[in-house]
């Protein structure tokens, strides 16, 4: 067994001791959710896939970037900066 696998096995044991092991139904439900997530992800365009990872990592997405250039956003930001708003 690798050290990394052993490490994660210990984390799993501690977690299960705290909250209990999932039932087979919960495991199936979780597996179905993950399968659907990846199916949906693979159906996205490359730009949308990049946006998913940017969003998950706290980086700016394409939608965020486009939103920043809208006139009302620019005007509001300029007003807030001018008023020394926190």
HUFEN-V692698 format. One record per residue. N is the residue number from 0. RES is the residue in three letters. SS is DSSP state (2 for helix, 1 for strand, 0 for the rest). PSI is psi in whole degrees, -180 to 180 (999 if undefined). D_LAST is the distance of its C-alpha to the last C-alpha in Angstrom with 1 decimal. Layout:
N&RES&SS&PSI&D_LAST + N&RES&SS&PSI&D_LAST
//
This chain:
0&UNK&0&135&52.4 + 1&UNK&0&160&49.6 + 2&UNK&2&-37&47.2 + 3&UNK&2&-44&44.2 + 4&UNK&2&-43&46.1 + 5&UNK&2&-41&47.0 + 6&UNK&2&-49&43.4 + 7&UNK&2&-31&42.3 + 8&UNK&2&-40&45.4 + 9&UNK&2&-40&44.4 + 10&UNK&2&-44&40.9 + 11&UNK&2&-43&42.6 + 12&UNK&2&-45&45.1 + 13&UNK&2&-42&42.4 + 14&UNK&2&-47&40.5 + 15&UNK&2&-34&43.6 + 16&UNK&2&-33&44.6 + 17&UNK&2&-47&41.4 + 18&UNK&2&-7&41.2 + 19&UNK&0&154&44.7 + 20&UNK&0&146&46.0 + 21&UNK&0&148&45.4 + 22&UNK&0&167&48.4 + 23&UNK&2&-35&50.1 + 24&UNK&2&-43&48.7 + 25&UNK&2&-39&45.1 + 26&UNK&2&-43&45.8 + 27&UNK&2&-43&47.3 + 28&UNK&2&-43&44.4 + 29&UNK&2&-44&41.9 + 30&UNK&2&-40&44.1 + 31&UNK&2&-40&44.4 + 32&UNK&2&-47&40.6 + 33&UNK&2&-42&40.1 + 34&UNK&2&-43&43.0 + 35&UNK&2&-39&41.5 + 36&UNK&2&-51&38.1 + 37&UNK&2&-34&39.8 + 38&UNK&2&-47&42.0 + 39&UNK&2&-41&39.1 + 40&UNK&2&-44&37.3 + 41&UNK&2&-19&40.4 + 42&UNK&0&-9&40.7 + 43&UNK&0&157&37.4 + 44&UNK&0&161&37.4 + 45&UNK&2&-37&36.5 + 46&UNK&2&-43&33.2 + 47&UNK&2&-37&32.4 + 48&UNK&2&-43&33.5 + 49&UNK&2&-40&31.2 + 50&UNK&2&-37&28.3 + 51&UNK&2&-49&29.3 + 52&UNK&2&-37&29.1 + 53&UNK&2&-44&25.9 + 54&UNK&2&-45&24.3 + 55&UNK&2&-29&25.9 + 56&UNK&0&4&24.7 + 57&UNK&0&10&21.0 + 58&UNK&0&165&21.6 + 59&UNK&0&135&21.0 + 60&UNK&0&171&23.9 + 61&UNK&2&-41&25.8 + 62&UNK&2&-41&24.5 + 63&UNK&2&-44&20.8 + 64&UNK&2&-44&21.8 + 65&UNK&2&-39&23.6 + 66&UNK&2&-37&20.9 + 67&UNK&2&-25&18.4 + 68&UNK&0&-3&21.0 + 69&UNK&0&143&21.5 + 70&UNK&2&-45&21.2 + 71&UNK&2&-31&19.0 + 72&UNK&2&-47&16.5 + 73&UNK&2&-44&16.6 + 74&UNK&2&-45&16.4 + 75&UNK&2&-45&13.4 + 76&UNK&2&-44&11.5 + 77&UNK&2&-43&12.9 + 78&UNK&2&-42&12.0 + 79&UNK&2&-41&8.2 + 80&UNK&2&-42&8.5 + 81&UNK&2&-30&10.9 + 82&UNK&0&5&9.0 + 83&UNK&0&34&6.4 + 84&UNK&0&145&3.8 + 85&UNK&0&999&0.0
//
